Amino acid sequence: MGVNVNKTISITFAIGSALAAVASVLLFSAYPSLMPTSGSMPGIKAFVAAVFGGIGSIPGAMIGGILLGVIEILSRAYISTQLADAIVFAVLILVLIIKPTGIMGKQIREKV
């Protein structure tokens, strides 16, 4: 159809890398020092948000991110600041037990 697939993939990766660089500059401008592992927790939380909403669903990832933020803030405010991450991961486990494809994920049936 005239679409250069390799060029499209390259542009997609370039845009994604640029957005990740901007996000890291904004996130770590508040910290006085950086370490190689300082981005691990935001990366894990981004993955958790995508799993909450359903892998492959962009609106689901947005809803998962909002849900992740609400759960984390409420658990920090009302339960414990030290247990907030554990509570978020416990809710993730509950969501995966109840609905393994995520909140807005679609069940894919395998044909045998």
N, C-alpha and C positions, 0 to 999 in steps of 0.2 A: 504494500500500500504506500510505499514511499517514505516510511518512517525508518530512520537509521537507528536500529536498536542499540548498538554499541555507544553511539553518541548520546542517546537518551539515558542510558545507564550511567555514563560518565557524568552527565550534567546532574542527575539525581544524587549521586554520591558527592559531588562538589557542593551542591546546595545543602545537603545534610551535614557535611563537615563544617561548612561555614556557620550554620545555625548552632552546631555544637560548640564551636569556638566562641561565638557571641554569648551563648548561655554560660559557658565556663568563665568568661571574663566578668560577666555580671554577677555570677554566684560567688566567685572567689575574690572579688574586689573588697569584700568585707573582712577577709582573713589576712593576718600579717605575714603568714608563712604558708608555703605549699609543700606537700609531700607527694610522692608518686601514688599513694593510696587515698588521697583526699577526695577523689571523685567517685570512689566505690559506692558509698551509700546513696548519693543521688542517682547513680546508674541503676542500682538495685531497686530503688523506689520507682524509677521510670518503668522498669520491667514489671514491677508489681502492679502499677497503674494499668499497663497494657493487658496484663493477665486478668485483672478485675473486670475490665470492660469486655474482654474477649480478643484474642489474638486475631489480627486481620480486620478489625472493625475500628475505623477512625472515630466515629461518634462514641463507640464503646470505650475507647482509650481515653477520650475526653471525660466521659462520665466516670471512668475508673480513677482518673487523676483528681477529679473533684471529690469523689468518695474517699480517696486516700487522704487528701488534705483535711477533710472534715473529721474523719476518724482520728487522725493524728492530733489535730488541734484539740478536739474534745477529750481525748485520752490524756493529753498533756495538762489540760485545764482541770479536769475533774478526778483523774485517777493518780497518775504519777508521771513526772517528766522522764524518769529513767526507764519506765516500762512502755513508753509510747510506741517505740518501734516493734517491740514484742507483741503488743496488742494489734498493731496493723498486720503483722504476719499471721497472727492467730485468726484474724478476720479473713485474710486471704485463704487460709487453709479451710475455714468454714465455707467460703464461697466455692472453692474447688470441690469440696465434698458434696455440696448441694447441687451446684451446676458446674460441671467440669469444663465447659467451654467458655465460662465467664458470663457476665451479666447479659451482654448483647451478642454473645457468640452463637453461631448456628451449628446445630448438630449435623455432622456429615455422615451419611450412611455409606457403609462399604458394601459393594456388590460382590458377592462370592460366586 
